[in-house]
């Protein structure tokens, strides 16, 4: 086993070139074995095995700073930097992260998890290096899909001013998560194929090769120089026009060619972009055929590629997709927007039926929000379907371009709350805070699959900014017999008790129901109230609860600061309602990776944890009365 001889960064340089192919094969087998059991980002990691090897062969890691954009393709990097022994714990509670983490290894110089950040971070390292008089290389690896993010273009614009070495590796696989769209993708496609360049290059090479004695040497030398044939034939390339030296395209599976190109790039005292062509899912046929499905996967059968998790009931995204398709059937003004995630947000089936009414804008959440605002101003009913953690990137546009004018834009926020194994960069635990503080924004969360359907139908005629947040995974069927019509700003009584009320948001409503059953065994008849609306807070339900309850516990999968519980506490104080408030939420801070159940247990947000919190508070209150 070649991989067994790599125990720390730099060990790959002791491997003989004739063994590179075997090492690449062993790395792929290791990744496939672990991801098939733990889940993870498969296709992207399989595609960059040789590219990662070439980077580690050329550069001195960790002295040289290797920064991965997003970082879901960093599995090979982890295996080559001393983490092979613990790779089996990938994405498990207490195990290693699925993304680069500075706390995990000094070979990870920058924490990543979201797209389009690596050039900005790398440029910062380069300027810091020069300012401190230090000597190391900075290499930022970015996928072609991430170039659709405005932040990457802004960073490229700045990088053109740099007067020292900074290497940008463009990992070009014609994919972000879904297939790439837009002008940048088209431009890169032309660079890949460039028929004038390829034809002339071959003709020139053939002609030079025929010169006696010196012909082959001339060809070799020309191919290595900065002013190689591609620069002569295609002088107007997008990167060269931005004053960034362009090298490539290079075959992402030719290790020798990549190493040679990286060495050439290292000699330039300016920003240089190396264009590497790879293929998502390389080496595993199911992933090569369907890279989008194998972008992020759960446990699966290696032989067939089929998921090991049997889907007996619909998940939240399925419910959204089914209902939204019905809405589009009924209302021709309803349109949808996705930022490179039609499959993940449930829009693939919708797009297949209504291709002209589903807009994939690429990895560009800021643009997506303002684009939606323009659609609404033009008389359509746009729905931006997005993961909670990615919506954070459009915060300013939500305030300035949507809510200021109170435009009819809807936000369908998938993966809200605790997401699980992708960890701290992907937990959707901030959206209630940053959305509920914005004027004119209404925020809702369903307790079960049927309420999501009802909320979506309600949203179609709402006529203003509105967000519906729902979780990842199987949609709850709790309280399925409770389906009161939705009224603006009104909560819903589910269980009538006394003394203690559990006022819960979205996925915490079923937890509240389970906790109420546990409390009943302890002699406490707790009420359960489904908030439905996070913003505005229902003051009437709080006044009603005050008649026979002394304390209300708020339950939410969101951080405490600015969250639902704090809004409830403020409403009680402003209205002079005679209720005490205890907030049960995600503690302020970031949440590590692990399954949702493991994380809820750790945070005390499962039924047992809620029951324990209530009993603790009630016991304290009893002692106060005795005193």
N, C-alpha and C positions, 0 to 999 in steps of 0.2 A: 504494500500500500504506500503510494507516494504521499498522500495527504497526511498520513501518520507522522511523517518526518517534518511537518510544519507545525511548530509549537509556539512560534512568536513571529512578530513582524520581521520581515527580512529573510526568513528561512527559505522562501521560495527562490532566492538567488543562488542557493546551493543545489537546486534541482537542475539536472542536465536537460538541455533543450529537447533531446529525443524523448524525454518523459513528460513534456508539456501536455501532449494529447491525452495521456493516461491520467494526469492530474486533473485536467478539465473534466474528464469522464467521471472520476471519483467525486469531484465536487458536485457535479450534477446529481449523481446518485445519492449523495448525502442530503442535498437540498430536497430532492424528491421524497426521500424517506421521511425526513422530519416534517415537511409541510403536509405530506399526505396524512400524518397523524395529528399534527397541531393546527393545521390551517396556516395561511399566510399569503404573502404576495409571491406567486410562483412564476408566472410568465416573464415578468420583468427581470427577476433574478436569474433565471435560466438564460436569458438573452445576453447577459453581460459577463459571463464567466471568463472568457478569454480576454475581454477588455480589461477586467479587473486584474487578471494575472499580469497583463502587459504594464499596467500602471504600477503594480507592486514590483515588477522586475526593473522598471526604469527609474523609479523614484525611491527616496529614502524615507520610508514611513516608520515612525511618526514625525521625524524631523520635518519633512515636507508635509504640507497640509492638504489632505485629500477630502474634499467636501462634496457630498452627494446631494443632489437636488431631490427633494421628497425623502429619499433614503430607503424606499421599499425595495430597491434593487441592490442593497448592501450585504446580502447574505454571503456572497463569495468573499467580500472584504472582511467579514467577521471570521470566516474560516481561515483566512490567510493571516490573521492578526492574533492568534493564540486563543481563539474562542471555540475551537472545534470540539473540545471536550465537553463543553456545556451547551453546545448547539442544540442538543436534544430538548433543552428547556425553552426553546424559542417561543415567545409570546405566551408563556404560561405564567401563572401567578408566582412571583418571586424569581422567575427565570430571566433570560436575556431578552432585550427588546427586539421588536421587529424593525426598528429604525436605529440609526446612529445615535449614540448617547455618550456625552462627555463623561458622565458618571460611571460608565461601563468600561471605557478603555481610552488611553491617551492617543490611540490611533483614530479616534473620532473627535476631531477638533471642534465640531459644531453640531448642536442638536438640530435635527431636521424631522420633518413629518408632513409639511405642506409643500405645495409646488411653487416653482419659480423663484426660489430664494438663494440658490447656490452662487450665482454670479455676484449678487450684492454682498453676500457674506465673504466670498473669496476676494473681492475687490477690497473689502475692509481689511482683511488679513494682509493683502499686498501693501496697502498704504501704511498699515501699522508696522509691518516688517521694515519698510524703507525708513519710516520715521525713527525707529529704534536702532537702525543700523545693523539689523540682523540679516542672516543669510539662509534662506530656505525657499523652496519652490511652493507655489500655491496652485492647486489644480481643482477647478470646479467642474463637476460632471453634471450635465443637464440634458434631459430628454427633449426631443423635438416638440413633443406636446406641451412641455412647460414653457416653451418660447411664446406661446399664445398669451401667457400671463404678462400683463403690462409691466409688472415689476422687473421681469427679465429684460425687456426692451429698455427700460429706464437704466438698468445696470449696464447693459451693453453701451448705451450712449455715454455713460460715465467712464467705462473702461477704455474707451478710445483715447482718453487724455493721459493714460498711464504711461510713464517713461521707463518702466522696469518690467521684468518678466511676470506675466500672469497667463496661465494656460486654462482655456475653456475647452472642455471636451464635449462635443455635441453627440450624444448617443441617439442616433437617428434610426428608429424602427417603425416610423410612420404610424405610431400609436401614442396616445396619451393613456387613456383607459379604453375609451372607445376609439375608433379610427379617427385620425386627425382631420380637422376641417379648417378652411380658411386660407388666406393669402400666404401666410408663412409656410404652411404645409405645402402649398403649390410651389412656392419658390424653392423649397428644399427638394421637392420632387424633380424640378428642373436641374438642380445641381447634381442630383444622383445620376440622372440619365445623360444630360448634356450631350446630345448626339454629335454636335459640331466638335466639342472637345474630345470625346472618345474616338471619333473617326479620325480626326486630324492627329491626335496623339499616336494612334497606332500607325498611321502612315509615316509620321516623322520618325518614330522608333524603327520602323522597318527600313526606312531610307538610311538613317544613321548607322544601323547595324551592319549595313553592307559596305561601309567604308573600311578598307583593309586596316588591320592592326588596332586602330584607335576607335572604331565604330562602337563596340560594346561599352567601352569606357565612357564615351561621350553620352550614351543613353543613360548609363548609371549615374553619371555626374549631374546631368540635366534634371533627372527625376528627384535628386536630393536638394537641389538649390531652391532658394526662396522664390526666385522668378522662374518657376517651372512652367511647363506648357500650359497648365490650366489657367495660370494668371495671364498668360499671353492671349489665350483664346477667349476667356471669359473675364474681361477686366471689370465688368460692371456688377460683379457679385455683391449681394446684399451686405455681407460682412466687410468686404474690402471697401465698399462705399461708406461704411461707418468708421473707417480707419482702423479696422481690426484685421490683422493678417490671417488669411484663411489657408489651411492646409487640409487636403483631402479631395474627394472622399477616400477613406481607408477601409478596407475589409475588416470588420470587427471580429473575424475569426482567424486572421493572419497575425499571430503574435509578433513575429519578426518585423513585419511591416509597421505595426502599431508602435513597437518599441523604437524603431528607427525614426518614425515621425515625431514621437514624443521627445526624443533626444534633439531633433531639429528644432522643435518648438521651444525647448529649454534654452536655446542659445540666443533667442530674440529678446531684446530689451523693450518689450511692448506687450500689449495684449494680443494673444494669438488664439485662434479657434481651430481645433482639430475636429474634423467632421468624420465620424466613425459610423459605418453602416452595420446595424445588428438586426436580429430577428427575435421578437418576443416569443418565449416558449421554446427556444432552440434546444433540440435534443430530446424533447418529449412530444410525441406526435399529437396527442389530444390538445396540448397547450399551443402548439404551432398552428393547428387548425382553428382553434377558437381562443385566441389570446385574451379577448375581453372577459370571457367566462372564467379564465384561469388567472385573471389579474389578482384578485383577492379571493381565496377559496377557504372553505372549511375542510375538515378531514374528508379524504376521498380514497377510492380504491385505485391503487397504482396501475393495475393491469388494464382497467377500463377507463379510468378518469371519472367514473361516476361518484357522486357524493355518497358518503356513508350515512349522512343524516337524512332519514326519511321524512319528507315534508307531508305530514298528514293534514295539517290545517294551514290556512293562508297566513302569511306574515303581514306586518303593517304595510309594507310596500305593495304587496299583492292587492290588498284592500283598496289602497289609494288608486292603483292602476285601473282596477275594474270600475271603480266609481267614476274616476276622471274620464274614462272612455265614454261612459254613459252621458256625462255632462257635455262632452264635445259633440256627441251625437245630437244632443238637444239644442245646443247653443253654438252657432257658427262663430260667435265673437270670442269664444274661449280658446286661448292659445297657451302653449307651454314653452318654457325655456329651461335648458339644462346646460351646465358647465362641464361638458365632456363626460357626463355620467348618465346617459339614457338608460342603461341596464340597471345600474344601482338605484336609480330613483323611480324605477317603474315606468319609464316612458318608452321603452323599446316597442312594446305592442301598440302603444298609442301612435308612435311615429310611423309604424308600418301601415296603419290605416289612414292617418292624416299627416303625410310627410311635409305638407306645406304649412302646417299649423304647429309643428314642434321645431323649435330653433335650438340647435346645439352650437353654442358660441365658443366652444373650447374652454380651456382652463383660464377663465376670465370672469371671476365673480363680480368684480366691480362693474365691469361693462354690462354684465347680465342684469344687474339691478337697474342701472340707468336706462338700458335698452328696454326693460320692462316698463319703466316710467314713461318712456316715449311711446310705447305701444298703447299704454293706458290713456295718455293724453290724446292719442289719435283715435280713441273710441273702441279699442279692443279690451278684452278681459284677460290680462296675462297672469300666469301662474309660474313663479320661479321655483323649481323643484330642486332642492339642494340639501346636502348634509349640514347638520348644525354647525360643526366645527369649521366648515368651509364658508358658511354665511358670514362668519366673523370678518372675512376679508372685504365685505361690502358694507361695513357699518356706516361709513360717512355717506355713501350713496343712499342708504335707506333713510337717513335723517334728511339730507339736503334735497335729494331728487324725488323721493317718494312721499315722505310724510309731511314735509313743509307745505306741499300743495295738496295733501290728502288725496293722492291719486289712487285709483282702483287697481292696486297691485296686490296679489296674494302670494304668500310665501308658504310653500309646503315643505316643512322642515323635517327631513328624515334623519335617522340616527341621533335623535335628541335624547339627552340623559346619558346614562352610563352605557357606553358602546361595547367595552370589553377589551379584547386582546390586542387591538391596535394601540391602546395606551393613551398617555397623557396628551398627545397632540391631536387625538381624534375623539376624546370624550366630549359629548355635547352638553356640557354642564354650565355654560355661560349665557345661552340664548335668552332664557327668561329674564336675566338681569339686564342685558343690553337692549332687548326689545321692549320690555315693559316700561322703561324709563323714557321712551320716545313719544312725544305728543302725537296724537291722532292714530297711534298704532293699537290695534286690538289683537290680543294674544289668546289663543285657545289651545286646549289639549284634551283629547278623547280618553275615556276610561276603557273602552273596548272597541272591537272592530266595527260594530254597528254605529257607535257614536262618531267614529271617524267618517263613515259614509254620510251621516246626518250633518256633520260640520262642513264637509266639502259641499254638499248641496246647499247648505245655508250660505256659504261664502259666495256662491255664484251671483246672488242678488244683493250682496251686502253693500257694495258701493263705496269702499274706502280701503285703506291699508289694513291687511289682516294676515296674521300668521297662525298656522296650525302646526303644532309640533307633535311628533310621534316617534316611537322607538324603533330600534332594530330588533328583528326576530319575530317570533310567532305572536300574532295579534291576540290580545286577551279576549276571553269570552265570559269574564266575570260580570255579574249583574246584568245578564242578558235580558232579563224580564223588566229591567228599568230603562225605559226609553221615552222619557218625557220630551215634548217638543222643545227645541232650542229657542230660548228668548235672550235677547241681547243683555249681557251682563248678569245673567241669573245662574246661580249655582243650583244643585240638585240634591235633595235629601234622599239618601239610600237606606240608611238604618236609623231609626229613632231610638235614642237612649236617653241618658241623663248624666249630668255632672261633667262628663268628658266628651268632647267632640273631636273627631279626626277629620280635618279638612284637607283633602288630598288633591294633587294635580296629576292628571294623565295616568301614567303607568303605576303611580303610587296609590291609586284608588283600589285596585285589587289587593295590594299589600295591606291597605287600611282595613279592608274587609276581613282578611285573614287575621290581622292583629285584633280586631274586635271579637272574633271567635275565641282567641286565646285569652283575652281580657275577661270574657264572660265566665271562663273557668275560674278566674281569680275573683269573681264577684263584682266585676265592674261592667256595667251596661253602657258601652261607648256608642255614641252616634257616629255615623259615617256620612260625610258630605262630599260630593263630587264638585270641585270648584268650577269645572268647565271653562270659565273665563279667568285667566291670570290677570289680564288687564282689560277692562276695569274689574276691581274687586267688588264683590257683591256685599254691600253694607247691610242690605235687608236680611240676608241669611245670618249675618253676624248678630244683628239685633234680635232675631228670632231665637238664635242659639243661646243668647244671654238670659232668656227666661228660665231655663232649667239646667244650664251648664255653668260651671265656674271657670273652666279652662278649655281652650281650643289648641290642639296640636296641629300645626301645618306640616304637610309631608310633600316633598318635592325632590326630584333628581336634578338639582341645580345647586350652585354654590349659594351660601347664605347671603353674602353681600349683594344687595339689590334684587334679591330673589322674591318669590311669591310670599314667603313668610314675613319678610320685612315690610312688604306692601300691606299685608293684612294687619300687622302691628300698627303701622301708621294710620290705617283707616280706623281701627278701633280707638286709637288715641284722638284722632281728629273728630270722630263722631261721639266721643264720650260713652262708648259702649262698655258695659261692665263685664268684661271678659279678660282673663289672663291669657297670654300667648306663649307657647313653647314651640320654637322652630326646629323641626327635624329636616335636615338638608345635607347635602354634600359639604363638608367643611371647606372653608376658603382655602384654595390651593389647587394643585394639580393631582390627578389620580393616576396611579400606575396601571400597568396592563394586568389582565386577569379576566376570568369569565365574569359576566354580569352578576351571577349569583354569589361568586366569591367576593366581588367588590361590594355588593349590598351588605353582605354579612360583615365584612371588615368595617364598613361605615355605619353599621347599626341601622340600615334602611331596609332590612328584611322584616318579616312579620314578627319574628322573635325579638329583634332589636327594637322595633317600635313598641312592642309590649313591655319590654324591659324599661324603656325610657319613661313610658306612662306610669308604670308601677313605682319607679324611682321618684318621680315628681309627686305622685299622689301620696306616697309614704311621707315625703317631706312636708307636704301640705297638711297631712294628718298630725304630724308632730307639732307644726306651728299652731294648730287649733288647740291641741292639748296644753301648750304653753300659755 
